[in-house]
Every structure is written in structure tokens, then in C-alpha cells.
Amino acid sequence: MAPLRMVWLALAVWGAIHPMYWFVTYMRETGTGLSGLIDAWYVNASTTGLTWDLTIAAVTLTVWVLAETVSRKAWLGLIAIPATFCIGVSCGLPLYLFLRSRPH
């Protein structure tokens, strides 16, 4: 495996595990579950701005993945979309780059 592909894969794994650790920690500490976590995303202007920043990045990544998947017929790249919306851009983007960089 090419060194850059290993970097993409490592970043995808890190992007899946590290943010999830903090999300789970928050939900355990507050006992509010997912709804409490989502409420926290809008607690002030700073977190609301960050939430919108990541939402726009996730939508942009989705459009890119869809456009490239159709043109390249590389259907495996579509798994980056649920990874992006279920885990985050920090996982979805490097996962897509990992999948996109595989040899044909």
C-alpha cells in the first residue's frame, strides 16, 4: 500500500475514533443521550457556527463523492457518505480519499 494511502486510512480511523470518544464522554457525563448532544451543538453562536461549518463541509463532500462516483463508476466510494453523516467529516473525507486513491 502506498504511503499516502496509509495516511488517508490512518486519518479515517482517527477521525472515527477520536471525535466519537468525546461525543460518548459528553453523553455519559450529561446523561442526555443523542438529543442532548444535538442540543449542545446550538448552545451558543460559536458552537452553532461550527455546526454549520461542518454541515456545509459534509454536504460539499457528498456532492463531490456523488459526482465522482457517477463519472468514475467507483461505487465503493459511496460508503463515505454515511460515514460522513453518521461519524463526521473527519472520517468521511479521509475515507473517501483512501478509497479514491486505490489502484484500479
Secondary structure, DSSP 8 states (H G I E B T S, - for coil): --HHHHHHHHHHHHHHHHHHHHHHHHHHHH--HHHHHHHHTTSSHHHHHHHHHHHHHHHHHHHHHHHHHHHHT-GGGGGHHHHHHHT-HHHHHHHHHHHHTS--
